[in-house]
Amino acid sequence: MNPASVAQVLSNTYSGDQQARVNAEEQLKSIEKTPNYLSCLLEIVSASGQLEQPVRLSASLRLKNILRIFWMEKVVEGKPRCIVENDRNVIKGGLVSVIVAEPSEKIKKILLDSLFVIVRGRDFPGSWPGLVPEIVQNIETDDEKRIYAGVLMLKVVFGKYRFMREDRRGDVNELMNLTYPRLLQIAAICFQNPSSSTHTIIHIICKIFCFGVHMSIPPLIKSAQALSPWIEFL
């Protein structure tokens, strides 16, 4: 499947010609379960310097909606899944970097919704072990753009565990050990360099902390000494 051809069909969905719009919608509907279609949509979204934003926005919305409907489809013996394994691997392999690079806040938000569809299901953490390390790579840099995208994605990941019982929180405790110390460092840097963007990052970090302790206090910060920096920060 050719991304350029799909992009052209997407552009026809907002054509001034009503029949062209109808034809484009029908064509897209007919190929939404075709192998490599989701890979094409993600490639179109990533082409921020080459394609118009309405085309990329349309691709991001269609990607999110298809993931929402079909990603958690159960495996039935003898019946092919609507989202083939190659598309699943391409999405998991490329979504983080596309979110980081995305210049449009509107499209970034839609991509984060797509990330949540995958994270809340059975794929994470077991079938997507590389997600957290890839996110951590971004928050460990000095690049504010990458840090911003990284904390946004961490908020999505922590959202999976927000209402989870303590006896099922082993994964989130490990996640806190891996990320909370660095998040405190980022917050301190942001306080020293106040701006609208650093205020936003601080706000997101506050949410991540609250998601992590919503149901119980994790072992990492049960001592007064470990909890004190967070109390001062909050």
C-alpha positions as CSV (number, residue, x, y, z in Angstrom):
1,M,0.0,0.0,0.0
2,N,1.4,3.4,-1.0
3,P,1.3,6.2,1.6
4,A,1.2,8.8,-1.1
5,S,-2.0,7.3,-2.6
6,V,-3.6,7.0,0.8
7,A,-2.7,10.7,1.5
8,Q,-4.4,11.7,-1.7
9,V,-7.6,9.9,-0.8
10,L,-7.5,11.5,2.7
11,S,-7.2,15.0,1.1
12,N,-10.2,14.2,-1.0
13,T,-12.3,13.7,2.2
14,Y,-12.4,17.5,2.6
15,S,-12.8,18.3,-1.1
16,G,-15.3,21.0,-2.2
17,D,-16.8,18.4,-4.5
18,Q,-19.4,16.4,-2.5
19,Q,-19.2,13.3,-4.7
20,A,-15.4,13.3,-4.3
21,R,-15.8,13.3,-0.6
22,V,-18.3,10.5,-0.7
23,N,-16.0,8.4,-2.9
24,A,-13.0,9.1,-0.7
25,E,-14.8,8.0,2.4
26,E,-16.1,4.8,0.8
27,Q,-12.6,4.0,-0.5
28,L,-11.1,4.5,3.0
29,K,-13.7,2.4,4.6
30,S,-13.0,-0.4,2.1
31,I,-9.3,-0.6,2.9
32,E,-9.3,0.0,6.7
33,K,-8.7,-3.7,7.4
34,T,-6.1,-4.1,4.6
35,P,-2.6,-5.1,5.8
36,N,-0.2,-2.2,6.1
37,Y,-3.0,0.4,6.1
38,L,-2.2,1.5,9.7
39,S,1.5,1.6,8.9
40,C,0.7,4.0,6.0
41,L,-1.4,6.2,8.3
42,L,1.4,6.5,10.8
43,E,3.8,7.3,8.0
44,I,1.5,10.0,6.8
45,V,1.1,11.5,10.3
46,S,4.9,11.6,10.6
47,A,5.4,13.6,7.4
48,S,5.0,17.0,9.0
49,G,7.4,18.7,6.6
50,Q,5.8,17.2,3.5
51,L,2.1,17.0,3.9
52,E,-0.6,19.5,4.8
53,Q,-1.8,19.4,8.4
54,P,-5.4,18.6,7.5
55,V,-4.2,15.4,5.8
56,R,-2.1,14.4,8.7
57,L,-4.9,15.3,11.2
58,S,-7.3,13.1,9.2
59,A,-4.7,10.2,9.2
60,S,-4.2,10.5,13.0
61,L,-7.9,10.4,13.7
62,R,-8.5,7.4,11.5
63,L,-5.5,5.6,13.1
64,K,-6.9,6.3,16.6
65,N,-10.4,5.1,15.7
66,I,-9.2,1.9,14.1
67,L,-7.0,1.1,17.0
68,R,-9.9,1.8,19.4
69,I,-12.1,-0.6,17.6
70,F,-9.8,-3.4,16.6
71,W,-6.5,-3.3,18.7
72,M,-7.9,-5.4,21.6
73,E,-9.6,-7.9,19.3
74,K,-9.3,-11.4,20.7
75,V,-7.3,-14.0,18.8
76,V,-9.6,-16.7,17.4
77,E,-8.1,-19.8,15.9
78,G,-8.5,-19.9,12.1
79,K,-9.7,-16.2,11.9
80,P,-7.2,-13.5,10.9
81,R,-7.1,-10.4,13.1
82,C,-8.2,-7.1,11.6
83,I,-4.9,-5.5,12.6
84,V,-2.1,-7.8,11.3
85,E,1.0,-8.5,13.3
86,N,3.2,-6.4,11.0
87,D,1.0,-3.3,11.5
88,R,1.0,-3.9,15.3
89,N,4.8,-4.1,15.3
90,V,5.2,-0.9,13.1
91,I,2.8,1.0,15.4
92,K,4.6,-0.1,18.6
93,G,8.0,0.6,16.9
94,G,7.2,4.0,15.6
95,L,4.5,5.7,17.7
96,V,6.8,7.1,20.4
97,S,9.2,8.8,18.0
98,V,6.2,10.2,16.0
99,I,4.7,11.7,19.2
100,V,8.0,13.3,20.1
101,A,8.5,14.8,16.7
102,E,4.9,16.0,16.2
103,P,4.7,19.8,16.1
104,S,0.9,20.1,16.3
105,E,-0.5,19.9,19.8
106,K,-3.9,18.8,18.3
107,I,-2.3,15.8,16.5
108,K,0.0,15.0,19.4
109,K,-3.1,14.7,21.7
110,I,-4.7,12.3,19.2
111,L,-1.5,10.2,19.1
112,L,-1.4,10.1,22.9
113,D,-5.0,8.8,22.8
114,S,-3.8,6.1,20.4
115,L,-1.0,5.2,22.8
116,F,-3.5,4.9,25.7
117,V,-5.6,2.5,23.6
118,I,-2.6,0.2,23.4
119,V,-1.3,0.7,26.9
120,R,-4.6,-0.1,28.6
121,G,-4.9,-3.4,26.9
122,R,-3.0,-6.7,27.0
123,D,0.0,-5.6,25.0
124,F,1.5,-3.5,27.8
125,P,3.8,-4.2,29.5
126,G,4.2,-7.8,28.4
127,S,4.2,-7.5,24.6
128,W,5.7,-4.0,24.5
129,P,8.7,-4.1,26.9
130,G,10.5,-1.4,24.9
131,L,7.9,1.3,25.5
132,V,9.1,2.5,29.0
133,P,12.8,2.5,28.1
134,E,12.1,4.5,25.0
135,I,10.1,7.0,26.9
136,V,12.8,7.2,29.6
137,Q,15.4,8.0,26.9
138,N,13.5,11.1,26.2
139,I,13.1,12.4,29.7
140,E,16.8,11.8,30.4
141,T,17.9,14.3,27.8
142,D,18.3,18.1,28.2
143,D,16.0,18.7,25.2
144,E,12.8,20.4,26.5
145,K,10.8,19.2,23.5
146,R,11.7,15.6,24.2
147,I,11.2,16.0,27.9
148,Y,7.7,17.4,27.3
149,A,6.7,14.6,25.0
150,G,8.2,12.1,27.5
151,V,6.2,13.3,30.5
152,L,3.1,13.3,28.4
153,M,3.6,9.7,27.5
154,L,4.5,8.8,31.1
155,K,1.2,10.3,32.2
156,V,-0.6,8.0,29.7
157,V,1.3,5.0,31.1
158,F,0.7,5.8,34.7
159,G,-3.0,6.4,33.9
160,K,-3.2,2.6,33.3
161,Y,-2.4,2.0,37.0
162,R,-4.3,4.9,38.5
163,F,-7.1,2.8,40.0
164,M,-5.3,-0.5,40.2
165,R,-5.4,-2.4,43.5
166,E,-2.2,-2.5,45.5
167,D,-1.8,-6.3,45.0
168,R,-1.6,-5.7,41.2
169,R,0.7,-2.7,41.3
170,G,4.1,-4.5,40.9
171,D,4.7,-3.0,37.5
172,V,3.9,0.6,38.5
173,N,6.2,0.4,41.6
174,E,9.0,-0.6,39.2
175,L,8.0,2.2,36.9
176,M,8.2,4.7,39.8
177,N,11.6,3.5,40.8
178,L,12.7,4.0,37.2
179,T,11.2,7.5,36.6
180,Y,10.4,9.4,39.8
181,P,13.9,10.4,40.7
182,R,14.4,11.9,37.2
183,L,11.0,13.6,37.3
184,L,12.1,15.4,40.5
185,Q,15.3,16.5,38.8
186,I,13.2,17.8,35.8
187,A,10.8,19.7,38.2
188,A,13.8,21.4,39.9
189,I,15.2,22.5,36.6
190,C,11.8,23.8,35.5
191,F,11.4,25.8,38.7
192,Q,14.8,27.4,38.0
193,N,13.8,28.3,34.4
194,P,10.2,29.5,34.6
195,S,8.2,29.8,31.4
196,S,4.8,28.7,30.1
197,S,6.4,25.5,28.7
198,T,8.2,24.6,32.0
199,H,5.0,25.3,33.9
200,T,3.2,22.8,31.7
201,I,5.8,20.2,32.4
202,I,5.6,20.8,36.1
203,H,1.8,20.4,35.9
204,I,2.1,17.1,34.1
205,I,4.7,15.8,36.6
206,C,2.2,16.6,39.4
207,K,-0.4,14.5,37.6
208,I,2.0,11.6,37.2
209,F,2.8,11.6,40.9
210,C,-0.9,11.7,41.8
211,F,-1.7,8.9,39.4
212,G,1.1,6.8,41.0
213,V,0.0,7.3,44.6
214,H,-3.8,7.4,44.0
215,M,-4.5,4.0,45.5
216,S,-1.5,3.5,47.8
217,I,1.9,5.0,48.8
218,P,4.6,3.0,46.9
219,P,7.6,1.6,48.7
220,L,9.9,4.1,46.9
221,I,8.5,7.1,48.9
222,K,7.2,5.5,52.1
223,S,10.0,6.9,54.2
224,A,9.7,10.5,55.3
225,Q,13.1,11.3,53.8
226,A,12.0,10.0,50.4
227,L,8.6,11.6,50.5
228,S,9.9,15.0,51.7
229,P,11.2,16.3,48.2
230,W,7.8,15.5,46.7
231,I,5.9,17.3,49.4
232,E,8.1,20.4,48.9
233,F,7.6,20.2,45.2
234,L,3.9,19.8,45.4
